[in-house]
Amino acid sequence: MDKNKIQVIVVGGGLAGLISSICLQKAGVNTLLFEKKEYPFHRVCGEYISKEVKPFLERMDLFPDHLKPSELTRFQLSDIKGSMAEVDLPLGGFGISRFQLDDFLYQKALNAGVKVKTKTEVSDIVFQDNEFKINLKTGETLTSEFVINAYGKRSKLDKTFDRPFIQKKSPFLGVKYHAKVNFPKDLIGLYNFKGGYCGVSHIEDDKVNICYLARRENLKEYRGIAEMEEAILHQNPLLKNIFESSEMLFDKPEVINEISFERKASVENHMLMAGDTAGLITPLCGNGMAMAIHSGYLASSSIIKLFEGELKNRNEVETEYQNIWQKNFSKRLWVGRKTQNLFGNQMRAGLSVKFLRNFPSIAKSLIQQTHGEVF
């Protein structure tokens, strides 16, 4: 094995990309990671992580204790009119900003020996003669034996690869704030409004994450996001109170358009897809960060097994990853897609609140189905 040769290139320096690159490098697999932005930076994200991944992070010395993530143990749901129900989270989770967590993992990747190129964009990836040619926007071309794509929800690369989901217009946009506001530190609130829902929970440093998913058609009716929030989100009195009593910490909100929950493949043209690149869970399930961490680990593990002789060839790596991805994530993505239909509509949201209130044990079981096993 040539230790100077790049064996794996990881495209995208979010949770899945950083975790996979750290695992690979620690196993002795020479890894290069590309991230088009420069750390630290914000991402539109609910910033809640299920505790299913905490033992893994602790085992790998990747849990950010020093940042003092919030402990989240309760879940509160409201319909559009503000009627509420509450249940304990079966496993619980912790809240931490992507601004802090991604930067922490980036430093861990550097310390592990991962080569990282920030402010560098990949324009195309071609598989030829049993290796990958990675073309950069600068005109440079590199080669590697494997590629893990972890570039997120939506990218120019999806169009380059002509992925099926990218052909469909998505009706959703995501908006995120950090705020100082009086909100219970152990609570995740999910509050419905017409055509969408908003998650509220604590992260580090006594800050609160306010992140919502809305239909783009809502925005078209108004001059901007603030006007839409006042006209649509404030119809829910709970959200109206939260927004009006918040000291917003951003100059302007973080926004992402064209959020797609369509099915995606976990392997395409021999490239392993991880995190949101392989499948985006609906935000109301609140588990995308845990899925990204877990899928990054699984993608790296499949490649490591080849280099350690447990798997024989590329085909076995791809098959192993596809199978283990399906086993761990396909059901919860399906449950998330089905559950999403209950939200953003007063009648369906009202029924959901009543169900949560009257059948808490069944509701907890449904929540558990959108979360994975501790690993």
Number of C-alpha atoms within 10 A of each C-alpha: 9 8 10 8 13 17 21 24 25 26 27 26 29 25 29 33 33 32 28 30 35 27 23 25 21 15 16 15 24 22 28 20 26 24 22 15 14 12 17 14 12 14 17 19 24 31 27 30 23 24 22 20 20 18 14 17 17 12 9 13 11 18 18 15 9 6 15 14 22 22 21 25 17 19 20 19 24 27 28 29 19 19 17 20 18 17 18 17 20 18 18 19 24 21 25 26 26 22 14 17 19 22 19 17 21 24 13 17 24 15 11 17 16 23 18 20 15 15 11 18 18 21 14 16 20 15 17 8 7 11 15 21 19 20 17 16 12 10 8 9 14 12 19 20 16 22 27 26 29 29 28 22 18 18 11 13 16 17 13 12 14 11 13 13 17 19 10 10 10 16 14 19 21 23 20 25 24 22 20 16 18 12 17 14 18 18 22 28 23 25 29 31 28 21 19 24 27 24 25 26 28 30 25 17 13 15 22 29 25 27 24 26 25 25 20 17 12 20 17 11 11 14 9 11 16 14 13 17 19 15 14 20 26 20 17 19 16 20 29 16 11 17 18 12 13 17 14 18 13 11 7 11 18 16 17 17 17 17 19 22 19 15 16 18 17 23 18 14 9 19 17 26 30 35 29 25 23 23 24 24 27 23 22 24 22 24 25 27 23 23 28 27 23 27 29 29 22 23 32 26 18 23 29 20 17 15 16 12 9 13 16 12 13 16 11 16 21 19 13 18 24 19 11 15 21 14 11 17 19 16 15 24 24 15 17 24 19 11 16 16 11 16 25 22 17 18 12 15 24 22 14 21 20 18 14 20 16 12 12 16 14 12 19 17 12 17 20 16 17 23 24 20 12 13 11
